[in-house]
């Protein structure tokens, strides 16, 4: 008896065999074409890699040459710009050995000398400050902070002009000290990020604001600095207090900018988002 199901299965098997045969034939026939295309792609990729490597080497050589030029020309840019000036470095908060080393490198060859490095104690120890004040106008700092801005202004002025209050308060006021605490002919400020709140934040802000006010009223150069990538940036704080600033003090360009600003140039310098220029203009370098 004729079986339609058997016929259908047989026909399907024949069709599958034909399809497989066609595919195998195409694969065998195109093997040479696939191999040739693959070789072309590999050759093109090798050429692209060689070209990219050559361009990278050229860029690296050019960058190395620029850095060498900047490094070699630095002494001529800063030479004698700060001749005979005594410079103070004041940390507002935690001191940084890296920033201190950056400032020393910047001053090398400028004729200026870092004669004192101080770190302001934050938050301030109001009891210790009041005790050191004796019977003077700041003897009540531990019970009333209204005079804290005026205290900061007096300290700021005496860092430049000298004075008895600064000498009495030095131990309570500063958490660390290397060298003298003035008089200074120019001052570098380095404010560290901090997490203060409540009275601690209010007292710290009052003292810092008064100190900056006292420094700037003496009309010496006061420059705020930070290293690249400092978070949160302190440049905005410097701008709010109308201070010239440099945001890349660890770089040669930042160190040149520091010397030129301590010599009198004004602005916001560096390579950060808040910088107005990398360096002061030619007139500052020629001054």
N, C-alpha and C positions, 0 to 999 in steps of 0.2 A: 504494500500500500504506500502511495506517495506521501511523504511527511514534509509539510510546508515549513515546519519549524526547523527541521534539519537543513532544508534548502536555504532558509534565511541565515542560519548560523554559518553555513559554508560560504555564502556570498559575502557576509561581513568579514570573515577571515581573509578572503581574497582581497577585499578592499583595503584592509589593514596592511596586508603584506605589500600591496602596491604602494601605499603611502610611505611605509618604511623604506622601501626600495628607492623611491624618489628622493626622500630626505638624505639617505646615505649617498646617493649619487651626487646630489648638490654639494654635500659636505666634502666629498672626495674631490669634486671638481673645483671647489672654491678654496681648498686648503692653501694653495699657493697664493691666492689673493689675500686671504686673511693674514698669512705670515708676512707678506710684503707690507701691508698696511700697518701691522704691529711694529715692524722695523722702522717705518717712517715716523710713527708716533714717538718711539723711543729716541730716535735721532733728534727729532725736534725738541723733545724735553731736555736732552743733554745739552743742546745748543742754548736753550733758555737758561739752564742752570749755570753754564759757563759765563754767559753774558751777565747774569745777576751777580755772580761772584766777582767778576771783573769790575762792575760798577761799585760794589761794596768796598772793594780794595781801594778804588779811586777815592771814594767818599771818606774812607778811614784815613787815607794819606792826607787829604785836604784838611780834615778836621784836626789831625795831629799837627799839621803845619800851622794852622790858626792858633791852636793852643800854645804851641811853642813860641809863636810871635807875641801872643798876649803875655805869656810868662816872661819873656825876655825884655819886653817893652815896659813892663810894670814899674821897674825902678825909675825909669825916666819920667813916667807919668806922675809918680808920687814924690819924687825927689824934693826934699826940703820944703814940702808943702806945710808941714807942721813943725818947722824948726824951733826947738826949744820949748815946745808946749808940753805941759803935764796933763795927761789924759786920765780920766777916771772911768772905770767900768762899774756900773751899778746894776745888779740883778734885782728885779722886782719879783721876789719869790725865790724859787729853787735855783741855785747857781748851776752853771754848765761849764765843765772843763773844755768841751769842744768849742763853745762860743768864745771863751777866754783865749784859747789858742788861735782862733780865727782872728780876733782883734789884734793879738800880738803880731801875727803874720802881716796883717794889714798895715800896722804902724812901722814895720821894718823898712828902713830906707826913707821914711817920711821926715825924719828929724824929730818926731814926737815920741814920747815915752809913756808907757802905761805905768803910772806910779801908784795906783790904788785900785783894788778890786773888792767891792763890797756887795753883800747880799742882804737886802731889806727883809727883816723878819715879818712873815705874813702868815696868819693875821697878827697884828701888833699885840705885844704884851703890854696892855695898858697899865697894869699895876707896876711893872718894872719901869715903864716910862715915867709914871707919876713919881715914883720914889726917886728916880735919878734927877728929876726936875728940881728937887729941893723945895724952897719956899717961893719959887717963881710963879709966873702966870699959868704954867702948865702942870701945877701940882695936883690939880683935880681931874686929870685925864681918866683916872680909874673910875670916877663917879659921873663924869659928864664928858661926852665926846664932842660937844659943840665946838671946842677949841682945837680939835684934831686937824682940820685943814690948815689952820694958822700955824700949828706946830709943824706940819709938813713943810709949809712955805719957809718957815724959819730955818729948818734943817737944810732945805734945798739951797737957800742963799748962803748958809755957812759952809756948805760943801765947796763953794766957789770963793767965798770971801774969808772963811775961817770964823771961829766964834766959840765961846765958852759952852753954850748949850750943846753943840755937837760933840764936844769932848766929853761932857758929862753923860750924854745919852748913848754914846757909841756902843757900849756893851749890851744895853737893852734893845737898841734899835736894830742892830745888824746881827744876823745869824752866823755870818762868817766874814772874815776880813783878811786881805793880803796886801801889805804895803800901807800907804798912808790913806787917811780919809779927807784929803784935801790939803790946801786949796788946789782946785783943778782949773785948767784953762779951757777944757772941753770935756764933755761927758757923753759916754755911750750908755744907753739904757737897753737892757735885755729883759723883757717881761715874759715870764713863763706862763703857759696855760695852767689854770687852777680850777678847782671845784669847791667854791665857798658859797655859803648862803647865810641868810639872816644877818645878825650883828657882825659876824666875822667878815662877810662880804662888804657890808656898809663901812666898817672901820677901815678895812684894807683900801677900799676905793677912796675914802676921804684922805687917808694918809698919802696914797700915791698921787692923787690929784693935787694936793698941797705941795708935795715934793717937786712935781713937774713945774708947777706955777712958780715956786721959789727959784728953781734953776733957770727958767726962761727969763725971769725978770732981770737977771744979771747980764743978759744979752750975750752970753757965751753960746757956742754951738752945742746943741743937745740933739743927738741922733739916736733913734730907736732902731734896733736891729733884730733879725731872726734868721734862722737857717731855712733853706728851701724846704717846702713841704710841711712846715710847722702847722699843726692842727690843734685847736682852731688858730687861724692866723691872728697875729697881734697887730698887723699893719693898720687895721681899722681903728684900733684903740689909739695908736700913735696919731693917726689922722684926726681923730676926735679931740686930741689934746694939742693939735696944731704943731706936731713934731715932724721934722724931716725923718725919713726912714729908708732902710735898706733891707730887702727881704731875702737876699742870697749871700749872706756874709761868708759862707764857706767857699764861695767861688772867687776866682781872681777878679772878675768884673765887680763883684760885690765888695771886695776889699778895696779896690780902687775907688768905688763910689763912696765908701766910708771915709777914706782919707779926704776926698774932695768935699764931702759934706761937712766934715769937721773943720775944713779950711774955709767954709762959708757958703757952699752951694746949698740950695734948698729944693725940696721936692720929695717925691716918692719913687725910689729907684729899685731896680731888680728885674726879675723875669716872671713874677707872679701876676695874678689876675688884677691886683690893685695897683700895680706899678705904672707910673706915667712914662718912664724911660729906663733903659738899662743903665745908663750913666749920665751924669751931668754933662752939659754942653761943652764945646771946646773952650769957651770963655772961662769956665771953671778950672779946666786943666792948665790954662795959660796964666791964671791969676797968680 
